[in-house]
Amino acid sequence: MATVPPLDPYISKPKVYLVGRQQVANDELARFLADEGMVFSTDAPAGGEALAEIAGRVCYMSFGKGRKSNREYLDNILTSKHGSVLEHAVWCVLITGVSRALTHELVRHRAGFGYSQLSQRYVDESDARYVVPPLYQENPELREKWQQTIETLRTAYTELAEATVQYVQQKHPEMSPRDRRKWARQAARSILPNATETKIFVTGNSRAWRHFLELRGSVHADTEIRLLAVEVYRLFKKESPNIFQDIELVDEPDGMPSVHVTHSKV
Ligand SMILES: Cc1cc2nc3c(=O)[nH]c(=O)nc-3n(C[C@H](O)[C@H](O)[C@H](O)COP(=O)(O)OP(=O)(O)OC[C@H]3O[C@@H](n4cnc5c(N)ncnc54)[C@H](O)[C@@H]3O)c2cc1C
């Protein structure tokens, strides 16, 4: 049987998986168009883009009229800041290899996002992986200092969690082993560092994703979340070239790219 190589306990960049996208229910759209006596087709490359166009065209019942391509249609939406139309295009993204510090910033984005994150109460973090801040990736001396601290904390967490399980067992013999572990972990996790790796499933509409890219892809953002924004941008640019048509990467003097949004806060 093939053995799986152990994972590197240290992570240098996030991974982003675009795990959910929409599709148009063409039969129902055709039924609507027939009922209204209209003809319409779109060249949108993504289901979400088609849905945003359909939603926008309902506003003026402009099916089969006006701008021809989905790109032109959405360009007008972006230029006129008719941003609510973009809320109909939704993508689900699974993010791994990011720190708890990063997700603390990520979940501050409330409007248009839903989150499901790995639980440090249910999951044992004794074998947790840790995200190396970009600055420590370029300096071996600081990296060594950082890594020693992390390993000290890893040992401390494991010992504390084990001791806490024993204590809870004595204090609450009526509890199931599962609940005892949960109680122990919820106390012991208080000493886990911000660098602890986490995984988070994020569903967001494209108006919200655009706002995230603008704020977190900026040179003013923390470098780890900026790296994430760049990865998310790359996925979305490929997936939905029309909704993200005005967004580009720019090489910055600090050696990292930033995300540049032409139509700010649509
Ligand atoms: C570089 C940088 C530094 C930061 N530093 C700090 C810091 O030191 N401390 C700190 O606490 N936070 C900090 N933040 C977080 C920041 O204050 C926001 O909480 C975060 O960026 C989420 O963005 P948002 O407020 O636009 O909310 P989102 O949820 O992304 O909302 C998008 C937009 O919807 C509208 N909206 C959302 N909710 C409401 C509402 N309740 N009422 C009215 N309109 C709403 C707003 O127009 C908002 O811009 C920082 C962010 C950045 C990018």
The ligand as an ORCA input file, in Angstrom:
! r2SCAN-3c Opt
* xyz 0 1
  C      -5.838     47.830      5.799
  C      -6.918     47.524      6.789
  C      -6.707     47.797      8.143
  C      -7.698     47.528      9.095
  N      -7.470     47.767     10.412
  C      -8.425     47.503     11.346
  C      -8.197     47.744     12.743
  O      -7.138     48.199     13.149
  N      -9.187     47.444     13.610
  C     -10.391     46.949     13.204
  O     -11.273     46.733     14.034
  N     -10.619     46.705     11.901
  C      -9.682     46.968     10.964
  N      -9.927     46.698      9.634
  C     -11.212     46.086      9.269
  C     -12.197     47.119      8.682
  O     -12.511     48.114      9.612
  C     -13.489     46.396      8.239
  O     -14.154     45.880      9.363
  C     -13.249     45.266      7.277
  O     -12.330     45.635      6.280
  C     -14.577     44.840      6.628
  O     -14.919     45.763      5.627
  P     -16.306     46.550      5.574
  O     -16.521     47.345      6.808
  O     -16.309     47.307      4.290
  O     -17.410     45.422      5.686
  P     -18.097     44.393      4.666
  O     -18.860     43.455      5.511
  O     -17.092     43.827      3.718
  O     -19.169     45.261      3.945
  C     -19.105     45.766      2.643
  C     -19.802     47.117      2.634
  O     -21.180     46.959      2.972
  C     -21.599     48.068      3.757
  N     -21.961     47.606      5.103
  C     -21.631     46.406      5.663
  N     -22.155     46.308      6.887
  C     -22.819     47.449      7.104
  C     -23.548     47.944      8.208
  N     -23.702     47.238      9.321
  N     -24.095     49.156      8.102
  C     -23.951     49.903      6.991
  N     -23.263     49.499      5.894
  C     -22.699     48.284      5.968
  C     -20.435     49.037      3.823
  O     -20.538     49.967      2.770
  C     -19.242     48.118      3.625
  O     -18.091     48.775      3.157
  C      -8.957     46.973      8.680
  C      -9.156     46.711      7.310
  C      -8.165     46.979      6.375
  C      -8.423     46.673      4.922
*
